[in-house]
């Protein structure tokens, strides 16, 4: 082991291993961007593969199904493997399946490649938080998770517009080819900078049940599930939500404001989370509730909608860092297994948020969104106060 790696591994250091964490952030960026890139390329994909735009949209669905199906079983199966080779395998897998997508002119082949991309994505997301904690000083774990998560936040902000721009410049297949090339560059970066760790011995491996029953884990998963359901009622149905204010044609601008808020929220939480994770959990839900109340009372006023979008973004931007920091503290050596449950719960909540929002839209209209979200956030807040924070005190 060389001197640079030894320095990174020192747990009593006072500085974060920024280069290694940026490599992990890049992994988060590529993973999430690969997932949402098709949203900005739907018409190009539909034309290129001679299918409808609704079928082109299944590129995103296939990825989500792959991530959902793989996160928990693949994490359990790979607990004994060394961490860096596993991460590199997943990143190279991304490069391979994105290259297949770039070269394919067959819809079925492309859809299978997208499913496989989701599988690799599930592996990467299950590794990132635990990896960030392992290579960082223990008292800066939350800040390390925030820095790693910045890649995903940036991808969320830039993904759809970046996809649209790339589609115009190099075509949809060129966009996926670019993702493949970025994944190969990332693999070289990880190999050069990120230290390796052994997998867990058979005696230390933890089962799904044993991690799930640890104090605080179930509370965090409930908070994540309820928050993400609430968020996606708004996010998935953002266009009808904006209709009362006459902003349906400005979805991109509203989401850009939301994205700026997300970056600000992530930055603020990253600075404070290691010392104030319990307070931040409560504050974060309160911020989301404030944005929701503004949308419920003044949904027809454009400037209020923009303000609410920014506040909503602040809440969403910091949320993952808060809950992943809590999860890491509760899970201990079982962090990778816990993170796989986190990933699966998050994806399940996205799907359920879509279903709930669709039912509300059909039966009561978008005006019912805010009041339903407020009810869900009340349950989420109770999970923070009486579940997650109580577990911290214990």
N, C-alpha and C positions, 0 to 999 in steps of 0.2 A: 504493500500500500504506500503510495507516494505521499509527500509532505502536504500537498494541497488537499488530498482526500482526508488525511488525518486531521487537518485543521477544520474541515467541514464537519467531521464527526464529533468534534469536542462538544459535549453537552453543557459545559460550563462557560462557553464562549459568550460574549456580550453582543455579538453581531449576528445578524441573520446571514445564512449562506445564499446571498442574493442570486448568484449565477445559477445555482441549482434550482432554486425556487422559480426563477424565470423560465427555466426549461420546463418545469412542471406546469407553469402557467401557460406556456406555449402548447403543451399537450392538451390542457383544458380548452384552449382556443380552437385548436384544430378539431378536437372531438365535437364540440358544440357547433362549430361552423359547418362541419361535415353534415351534422344533423339538420340544420335549418337552412343551409344553402339553397336547396330546391325551391324554397318559398319565393325566392327572387328570380327563379328560372323556369317557372311553371309553363309559360307559353312556349319557351324555347325547347324544353324537354318534350312537351306535347307534340310540337311540330316535328322535332327530330325523330321521335319514336313512333309517330303517326298514331297517337292516342289522344283521348280527351284530357283537358286540364285536370279534371277530377281524378283520372287515373294517374296522371303525373304527380298529383298530390300524395299518392300512396307511397312515393319515395320516402316521405317523412314518416308515414305510418309504419312502413317496413322497418325502418331504422329503430323506431321506438319499440316495436315488438321484439326486435333482436336484443336491445338493451335490457328490456324488462325480463326477457326469458333467461338471459345469461348472467346477470349481475350476481345473484346469490349462488347458484350452483357452481359457476366458474370460480368464484372466490373460495368456496369450500374445497373444491378440487385442487386448487393451486396454493393452499396455505403452506405447503412444504417446499415450494420452489423459491429459488433466490429471486429477490425483488427486481433487480435491474434487468436480468434477462427476460422476466415476465413482462415488464413494462415495454422493453424493446420489441418483444414479439408482438404485442398489441399494436404498437406504433407502426411497425413494418406491415402488420396485417392491414392497417388503415391504408398504407401506401398501395398495397396490392389491390384491395377491393375498389379503391378510388380509381386506380388505373383501369381495372376491368370496366367500371362505369364509364370512364372516359372513352374507351375503345368500343364499347358495345353499341350495336344498333338494334338489339333485341330487347323488348320490354321485360320479358320474363327473366332473362339473364341479369338485366340491370336491377330488377327488384330483388333477386336473390343476393346480388352484391350489396345492396343496401341493407338487407337483413344481416348479412355478415359484418357490415360496418357497425351496425348496432351492437352486435356481440362484442366486437373489439372495444366499442365505446363503453359498454357495461364494465368490462375489465379495467379500462383506464380510470373511469370514475371511481371504482371501488378501491383503487390503489392510491389516488392522489392525496387525499387528506392524511392518510396514515404515513405516506412517504414524506409529506411536508413536515409532519410532527417529528418523525425520526431524524431528519437531517438538521433540525433546528434546536436551539437551546430550549429547554423545557419551559422556561418562564415566558417564552415568546411564541408558543405554539399557535395561539390565536392569530397573531400577526402573520405567521407563516402561512396559515390556511387562507387568510385574506389575500395575501400576495399571489398565492397559487390560484385562488378563485377569480382574480382579476382577469385572467385570460378568458374565462367563461363569460364574465360580464361584458367585456369588450366585444366578444363574438355575438352576444345577444343584441348589443347596440348596433353593430355593423353588419351582421349576417345577411339580412334581407336586402338592404340597399347595396351591399358589396356584391351579392349574387347578381342583382340586376345590372350593375356596372360591368362585372366580368362577362355576363352573358352578351352584352352589347359589344365588348371589346374582343373577346376571344371565343365566344360561343359557350354553350353549357358544357360540352365535353371538354373544352379547354379549361373551364373552371375546375372541373373535377381532376383533370390532369395536373393543374397547379397545386391542388390539395395533396395529391400524391407526392409531388416533388417536395412540398413543405414537410410532409411526414418523414421523408428520407433525410432531409436536413436536420430535423428534430432528433431523429435516431442518432445521428452523428454527435449532436450536441449532448444528448443524454449520456452517450458512451464516454464522452470526454470529461464531463463535469459532474454528473450525478453519481454519488457513491452507491455501491452495492450493499445489500444486506442479505443475510441468510433467511430462508424461510423458517417457519416454526417447526421444532422437533415434534414428533408424533405425540409426545407426552404433553406438550404445551398447546397443541391445537385445540381450539374451542369450537364446540358445536353451535349450530344456529340457535338451538333452544337455550343453551347456557348463557350466550351473549344476550339474547332477547330478555332473559329473566334478571339480568343485572339491574341494580337500582338506577333509575333515571332513564334507561334506554327506551322503555315503552313510552314514557312521557315525551321524550324528544321526538320519537316517531309520530306520536299523535299530533304534536305541535306542527311538525313538518307537513303531515297529511292535510290538516285543516287549513293551514295557511296557503298551501299550494292550490287546494281546491278553490279557496276564495279568490286567489290571484287569477286563476285561469278562467273563472266566470267572466271577469273583466277582459283579460288579455285575449282569449280566443274570440270573444264576441265584441272586440273593440269597435268595429265599424258600426253596428247598430247602437252601441253605447253612445257614439258620438253624433248620431243623427239629430237628437233634439237641439244641439248647439249648432247644427249645420256644418259640422266638421268632418263628415264622412269622407269627403274627398281629400282631407288632409291627415289621413291616418299616419302616413310616414312622418309628418312633422310632429304629431302628438307623441308617437313612439320615440322619436329622437329626443324630445323633452323628457320623456320617461327614462330613456337611456342615460341622459346626463344626470338625472336624479339618482339613478342606480350607481353610477360611478362615484358620485358624492357620498352616497350612503355607505358604499364599500370602503371608501377611504376613511371616513369617520369611525366606522366600526373597527376597522383594522388597527387604528391607533388606540382604541379603548378596550377592546374585547378581553384581553388577558387579565385586566384588573376589574372590569365591571360587567362581566358576562350576564349576571343575574339581572341587573338593572336594564341592560340593553335589550334583553328579551322582552320586558314589559314595555319599554319605550318604543321598541320597534312595532309591536302590535298596535299601540296607541297611535303611532304615526299613520299606519295603514288605515286605521279606523277613522282618523281625521280626514284623509283623502276620500274615503268612502262616503262619509257624511257630506262632504262638499259636493260630490257627484250626485248624491241622493237629493239634496236640497236645491242645487243650482245647476242641474245638468244641461239647461238650455242657455247658460251664459258662457260664451267662449273663453273669456279670460279666466274664469273660475275652473273650467275644464283643464286648461293648460296648467294652472297652479296645482290642481289635484293630481294631474299626471306626474308632475315633478315630485310632489310629496309621496305619491304611491311608489315612484321609482326609488326614492331614498329608502323606503321600507324594504322593498324587494332586494335592492342592492346589498344591504347588510345582513339580510336574513340567513343566507346559507352559512356565512362565517360564524354567526352567533350559534346556530344549531350544530354545526360541525365541530366547533370548539367544545360545546357541551358534550356532544357525543364522544369525542376523543377522551375527555376526562372521565366519563362514566365507563367507557369500554375498556380502557387500559390496553392490554395485549390483544384484545379482541377487536381492535379498531377496524381492521379490514373487513371482518365479517359484519360488524355494525354498519360500516359504510355501504356494504352491499345491500343491506336492508334499507338504508336511507335512500339509495338510488332507486330501488324497486318501489318503495313507498312514494317517492317523488313522482315517478312515471305513472304509477297508478292514480295518484291525485290529479295529474294532468288530464288523464282520460275521464275521470269522474267529474272534474270541473267542466269539461266539454259537454258531458251528458246533462249535468244539472243546469248549465247555462242554456243549452238548447231547449230543455223542457220549459224553463222560465220564459225564454223568448217566445216560444210558441203559445204558451198559455196566458202569460201576463204581460209580455212586452219587456223591453229593456229597462223600463222604470222600476221593475221589481229586483233588478240586479243588486243595487246598493243595499237594500234592506235585508236581502238574503245574505249578502257578504258580511254585513254587520253582525247578524246572528251567528254566522260561522266564526267570525273573529272573536266574539264573546266566548265561545267554547275554546278557541285557541288560547285566549288569554288565561282562562281557567287552567288549561294544561300547563302554561308557563308558571303561573303563580303556585298552584297546588300540586303540580307534578314535577316539572323540571327544577324549579328553584327550591322546592322542599327537599328534593334529592341532593342538591348542592349542600344544603344546611346539614343533612345527615352525614 
